């Protein structure tokens, strides 16, 4: 199949257009998986979509925070935006980078996209047919990672091979559904790493950020005070980290992946390691991502497999096969309903996992929850789920003509697309863990927001 057939190309001047498509988006009430399934008896994840269209190896993925859309970047500079539900729609192609795209991401409203590239630039995109693009040039080497602030969607962090991390402010506005980019400005820079900075991610509070570098360290930054609050050195003799990120429900824990292992650290105890997963892949780990519940992590590897880890009980629960080449990137949707991966074979694979987040009672039973960290009322744990159960409608012209999906060999043969349930896998693959690892993970977003409410002012408040 010709990979160019299902792509609409968008040049920098955006003179090309297609008929507008009005699209009604509705928040679908989440299924209560705790009532539908029993832990340990969940169905194996299924392959939901298989996209083709990239000309280079996949290097970056991110899900839209509201709509059923996915952005992907590759090693030849392509950025594609896919609709993961409408198989008849074509993908948007955002053209401009002259080097490999190393990272992509949406802001918290989904109205802006960011990308970082080997061409030393950061680009801000409006994800529409006739949307704008703004180029930020401030690094002297390839940009490895970019991250939008989840609380203030006009701030971006970028990390580069020039050993720096930079904070940028984006001035943008929205008028009658039209998003306009007016300017950008430099805010701050951190030059504390002594080697390439591989990843940067904001924490869930929008104040702290975490970086991982080839110098073997992981730093936690306070982006308001513009200082380093914790410097953690990965164990002696261990490979340097490939990426690091906070648990999505709290900044008390963060995960780090190296080529050989995946680890979880506690920020309250001088960055003490509380979990270490070794020998879970037969080749190098290339990236990890937390599930939105914070109770699971997803790792991908050059061994062509994706693994889902239960970080509460400290064990892998599923191994997914199917891709025909090494995997380089992975992303989980904000609602936890989908996860995507891709790599050397240039294809995008989207899976639908059924994983059951832990309740307070379960956390008590496994001894993973400290008594002082309990919410006063267990109903607080599910407040966001109850709120998301209310049906909302977001209408508007999206001016998007999304990706046509190649479902050829969607099921394939059993060897290529089989999914192995590792619930009872051998203990040699696992793991030294601490019962303290999930001490505060039961606090969902509402409790976390209350705890950090005082820290959520703008950067200028200081």
Beta strands, then each sheet from edge to edge (+ up, - down):
strand 1: 7-10
strand 2: 25-26
strand 3: 46-51
strand 4: 58-63
strand 5: 69-74
strand 6: 79-83
strand 7: 91-94
strand 8: 101-106
strand 9: 113-117
strand 10: 121-125
strand 11: 133-137
strand 12: 143-148
strand 13: 155-160
strand 14: 165-175
strand 15: 178-190
strand 16: 197-202
strand 17: 208-213
strand 18: 217-222
strand 19: 227-233
strand 20: 241-246
strand 21: 253-258
strand 22: 261-266
strand 23: 272-278
strand 24: 285-290
strand 25: 296-301
strand 26: 306-310
strand 27: 315-320
strand 28: 327-332
strand 29: 339-343
strand 30: 348-352
strand 31: 393-394
strand 32: 419-421
strand 33: 432-433
sheet 1: 1+ 7+ 6- 5+ 4-
sheet 2: 2+ 31-
sheet 3: 3+ 30- 29+ 28-
sheet 4: 8+ 9- 10+ 11-
sheet 5: 12+ 13- 14+ 15-
sheet 6: 16+ 17- 18+ 19-
sheet 7: 20+ 21- 22+ 23- 33+
sheet 8: 24+ 25- 26+ 27- 32+
end
